[in-house]
């Protein structure tokens, strides 16, 4: 009877514990607008989370937003000037997760026969 009681108490104690993510272990991302257009919104969809950034001025930066983890690239939709540009990764095979810390996706637009979204990932 004592063993069953001990097991019950142990299970209750461990089930009440929560694992929390501390800010020091967080991976955070901001967006830099590397164009002469205002970004109305930027949607970043990664295996480590999804965030939306609003109204980023030309040459400007958004605030940081948390992700469980990041890769050097992600699925990104940029809405600007009534248009939508998409960066679509094929997969993340062979990619390594970035270490915890603050990162910036520098997003630009290359104009050729079509408009293409460009991405540069930098650790801050």
GUVO-268367 format. One record per residue: chain; residue number from 0; x, y, z of N, C-alpha, C in turn; residue in three letters. Coordinates in steps of 0.001 Angstrom, whole numbers, plus 500000, padded with zeros to 6 digits. Example, Ala and Ser with C-alpha at 12.3 -4.5 7.8 and 13.67 -1.06 7.14 Angstrom:
BEGIN
 kette  nr    npx    npy    npz   capx   capy   capz    cpx    cpy    cpz rest
     A   0 513190 494310 507800 512300 495500 507800 513200 496700 507800  Ala
     A   1 512850 497750 507080 513670 498940 507140 512900 500030 507870  Ser
//
This chain:
BEGIN
 kette  nr    npx    npy    npz   capx   capy   capz    cpx    cpy    cpz rest
     A   0 500818 498804 500000 500000 500000 500000 500860 501257 500000  Unk
     A   1 501939 501240 500755 502827 502402 500798 503495 502630 499448  Unk
     A   2 503854 501566 498767 504498 501700 497459 503523 502322 496461  Unk
     A   3 502283 501889 496478 501288 502456 495564 501070 503937 495871  Unk
     A   4 501033 504291 497152 500855 505678 497558 502054 506516 497093  Unk
     A   5 503264 505998 497265 504476 506688 496840 504481 506902 495320  Unk
     A   6 504093 505889 494571 504033 506007 493109 502998 507045 492700  Unk
     A   7 501861 507051 493335 500813 508024 493036 501299 509446 493302  Unk
     A   8 501928 509673 494432 502434 511016 494775 503520 511436 493774  Unk
     A   9 504414 510527 493434 505479 510827 492480 504893 511214 491123  Unk
     A  10 503908 510482 490651 503270 510811 489376 502593 512172 489419  Unk
     A  11 501945 512492 490517 501283 513794 490641 502297 514933 490635  Unk
     A  12 503409 514753 491319 504430 515801 491362 505014 516030 489975  Unk
     A  13 505394 514953 489282 505995 515110 487965 505007 515605 486928  Unk
     A  14 503753 515255 487041 502777 515738 486066 502455 517202 486280  Unk
     A  15 502708 517723 487468 502439 519135 487751 503570 520033 487266  Unk
     A  16 504733 519473 486997 505874 520258 486541 505720 520594 485065  Unk
     A  17 506046 521845 484730 505995 522272 483341 507393 522660 482897  Unk
     A  18 507681 522338 481667 508942 522778 481091 508676 524082 480367  Unk
     A  19 509383 525126 480746 509185 526422 480119 510434 526805 479343  Unk
     A  20 510223 527559 478278 511328 528043 477478 511770 529378 478043  Unk
     A  21 513035 529498 478347 513537 530763 478862 513982 531633 477705  Unk
     A  22 514005 532916 477937 514386 533851 476888 515816 533613 476413  Unk
     A  23 516693 533128 477309 518079 532924 476913 518214 531770 475934  Unk
     A  24 517262 530845 475918 517324 529716 475008 516434 529906 473784  Unk
     A  25 515818 531059 473656 514865 531287 472574 515590 531588 471266  Unk
     A  26 514946 531223 470179 515388 531611 468845 514400 532651 468364  Unk
     A  27 514907 533835 468033 514032 534920 467623 514439 535423 466239  Unk
     A  28 513425 535890 465513 513642 536339 464140 513003 537701 463929  Unk
     A  29 513724 538546 463217 513153 539804 462735 513353 539865 461231  Unk
     A  30 512642 540774 460593 512696 540941 459148 513297 542303 458823  Unk
     A  31 514207 542320 457863 514720 543578 457328 514192 543749 455917  Unk
     A  32 513622 544907 455632 513102 545232 454311 514232 545854 453503  Unk
     A  33 514756 545105 452553 515879 545563 451733 515376 546004 450353  Unk
     A  34 514311 546821 450354 513742 547350 449110 513356 548808 449311  Unk
     A  35 512811 549399 448265 512285 550765 448360 510763 550765 448511  Unk
     A  36 510179 549596 448787 508731 549464 448968 508410 549178 450434  Unk
     A  37 507216 549565 450853 506726 549196 452187 506201 547765 452121  Unk
     A  38 506632 546916 453044 506056 545579 453165 504818 545698 454038  Unk
     A  39 503648 545420 453460 502409 545468 454235 502393 544361 455277  Unk
     A  40 502797 543159 454874 502929 542046 455823 503902 541019 455267  Unk
     A  41 504554 540326 456195 505474 539248 455856 505077 538053 456704  Unk
     A  42 504773 536939 456046 504388 535705 456737 505557 534733 456652  Unk
     A  43 506053 534309 457804 507155 533347 457867 506602 532057 458450  Unk
     A  44 506680 530989 457667 506160 529690 458093 507330 528703 458055  Unk
     A  45 507709 528265 459233 508869 527394 459403 508435 526156 460176  Unk
     A  46 509172 525046 460063 508836 523894 460906 508876 524235 462400  Unk
     A  47 509586 525300 462755 509688 525710 464153 508695 526768 464578  Unk
     A  48 507724 527092 463729 506715 528075 464109 506261 528922 462939  Unk
     A  49 505294 529773 463230 504717 530646 462209 504500 532018 462835  Unk
     A  50 504917 533075 462130 504742 534438 462612 504375 535353 461447  Unk
     A  51 503690 536438 461766 503354 537462 460774 503908 538789 461278  Unk
     A  52 504593 539496 460395 505176 540807 460692 504429 541835 459834  Unk
     A  53 504051 542960 460440 503248 543961 459730 504015 545260 459527  Unk
     A  54 503739 545904 458408 504202 547243 458039 505686 547460 458356  Unk
     A  55 506518 547039 457425 507956 547232 457558 508374 548226 456482  Unk
     A  56 508861 549374 456905 509243 550441 455982 510491 550073 455184  Unk
     A  57 510696 550731 454029 511901 550484 453236 513163 550694 454075  Unk
     A  58 514051 549727 454048 515284 549804 454826 515097 549538 456304  Unk
     A  59 513855 549325 456718 513551 549168 458139 513586 547726 458613  Unk
     A  60 513423 547585 459924 513415 546289 460585 512111 546108 461351  Unk
     A  61 511680 544877 461437 510543 544556 462312 511098 544304 463708  Unk
     A  62 510203 544033 464640 510632 543566 465952 510923 542074 465881  Unk
     A  63 511545 541555 466924 511828 540119 466988 510581 539359 467398  Unk
     A  64 510427 538162 466850 509340 537261 467243 509932 535873 467459  Unk
     A  65 509376 535120 468430 509978 533834 468801 509591 532679 467882  Unk
     A  66 510518 531746 467743 510321 530475 467044 510915 529378 467915  Unk
     A  67 510390 528177 467809 510992 527039 468516 512399 526799 467996  Unk
     A  68 512545 526891 466674 513845 526797 466016 513692 527347 464611  Unk
     A  69 514828 527607 463963 514832 528136 462599 515878 527431 461758  Unk
     A  70 515675 527506 460458 516689 527148 459478 517134 528437 458786  Unk
     A  71 518110 528341 457907 518584 529527 457190 517534 530096 456248  Unk
     A  72 516486 529338 455994 515412 529802 455119 514102 529189 455590  Unk
     A  73 513001 529715 455066 511664 529247 455435 510715 529579 454290  Unk
     A  74 509483 529109 454422 508432 529521 453488 508060 530950 453872  Unk
     A  75 508106 531865 452904 507854 533281 453197 506904 533849 452150  Unk
     A  76 505936 534608 452616 505052 535386 451741 505223 536856 452100  Unk
     A  77 505487 537675 451093 505615 539118 451290 504493 539793 450511  Unk
     A  78 503740 540628 451205 502671 541408 450586 503119 542868 450546  Unk
     A  79 503123 543447 449337 503538 544836 449185 502881 545418 447948  Unk
     A  80 502523 546659 448005 502029 547392 446840 500967 546618 446053  Unk
     A  81 500084 545906 446761 499033 545132 446112 499502 543835 445480  Unk
     A  82 500730 543445 445757 501300 542221 445177 501668 541243 446279  Unk
     A  83 501890 539995 445847 502332 538942 446765 503496 538196 446132  Unk
     A  84 504592 538087 446859 505730 537282 446432 505933 536157 447428  Unk
     A  85 506333 534993 446918 506497 533817 447766 507878 533213 447569  Unk
     A  86 508485 532815 448680 509700 532015 448653 509322 530640 449169  Unk
     A  87 509401 529634 448315 508926 528282 448630 510105 527315 448684  Unk
     A  88 510510 526879 449883 511573 525863 449943 511059 524513 449443  Unk
     A  89 511953 523730 448855 511575 522378 448445 511475 521473 449667  Unk
     A  90 512484 521518 450512 512493 520733 451745 513644 521234 452612  Unk
     A  91 513812 520611 453756 514876 520997 454680 515890 519863 454862  Unk
     A  92 515946 518935 453915 516858 517798 453990 518297 518313 453996  Unk
     A  93 519070 517868 454951 520467 518274 455055 520682 519585 455778  Unk
     A  94 519624 520316 456041 519750 521581 456760 519905 521326 458251  Unk
     A  95 520671 522169 458902 520826 522092 460353 520077 523250 460981  Unk
     A  96 519487 522982 462132 518801 524044 462861 519818 525088 463301  Unk
     A  97 519398 526344 463264 520256 527411 463752 520333 527338 465273  Unk
     A  98 521458 527754 465827 521601 527808 467282 520639 528841 467856  Unk
     A  99 520327 528720 469124 519482 529718 469791 520133 531087 469648  Unk
     A 100 519307 532101 469512 519818 533465 469381 518892 534310 468542  Unk
     A 101 519352 535490 468198 518585 536428 467388 519097 536408 465954  Unk
     A 102 518156 536384 465010 518481 536311 463594 517655 537327 462820  Unk
     A 103 518177 537702 461637 517469 538599 460734 517384 537949 459367  Unk
     A 104 516169 537897 458820 515980 537540 457420 515935 538863 456660  Unk
     A 105 516944 539090 455836 517003 540299 455006 516323 539966 453686  Unk
     A 106 515148 540556 453459 514332 540235 452289 514395 541357 451259  Unk
     A 107 514720 540985 450046 514757 541931 448950 513951 541404 447777  Unk
     A 108 513867 542210 446755 513152 541818 445537 514085 542035 444357  Unk
     A 109 514261 540990 443551 515069 541081 442340 514109 541193 441157  Unk
     A 110 514326 542201 440354 513472 542436 439196 514202 541980 437932  Unk
     A 111 513659 540967 437291 514152 540520 435982 512914 540446 435097  Unk
     A 112 512714 539364 434387 511461 539200 433647 510300 539019 434617  Unk
     A 113 510605 538505 435793 509632 538367 436877 510226 538986 438131  Unk
     A 114 509403 539111 439156 509895 539562 440451 510215 538334 441294  Unk
     A 115 511384 538345 441914 511796 537244 442778 512135 537776 444158  Unk
     A 116 511743 537034 445159 512085 537356 446538 513473 536840 446821  Unk
     A 117 514321 537672 447440 515650 537241 447838 515725 537196 449359  Unk
     A 118 516555 536295 449866 516663 536095 451313 518120 535924 451691  Unk
     A 119 518513 536651 452722 519823 536491 453334 519595 536362 454830  Unk
     A 120 520128 535312 455440 519958 535072 456869 521225 535492 457601  Unk
     A 121 521080 536341 458606 522228 536811 459394 521947 536628 460881  Unk
     A 122 522980 536218 461609 522862 536160 463071 523206 537528 463616  Unk
     A 123 522397 538012 464539 522614 539345 465115 523519 539269 466332  Unk
//
